[in-house]
Amino acid sequence: MTGVTLGTLASLAPPGTFASPVVLAPLIHVGTAIAVTKLGTLVLGGLISYLGWRAYSRTGAAPLRALSVGFAIVTAGAAVGGVVDQFLFGSQSTLWGVLISSVLTLVGFGVITYSLYME
């Protein structure tokens, strides 16, 4: 992939719009950016789930268990949605990935909401 220069863009713009040509860094590939953000979501969501479960183990409080499970479901939704988007279902993979991720996020948030109302 080659960089885009302002000089190239300047040829399309009215005179005086752009100063000297400056080379812009090549853009990050969108697929790579998605994979990196999904990995970050998996790491941080896994950490939140683990810490919640550890707190539940120390206290025995059922709301903490439900909170931990809810975050684990949301995290799994992001991870599974990303895997489906990248590797499964052919031309419909993005739609299926978004659907699976959305359903698991909805269920996870439902469990988190339930955990906040538990006694």
Secondary structure, 3 states (H helix, E strand, C coil): CCCCEHHHHHCCCCCCCCCCCCECCCCCCHHHHHHHHHHHHHHHHHHHHHHHHHHHHHHCCHHHHHHHHHHHHHHHHHHHHHHHHHHCCHHHHHHHHHHHHHHHHHHHHHHHHHHHHCC
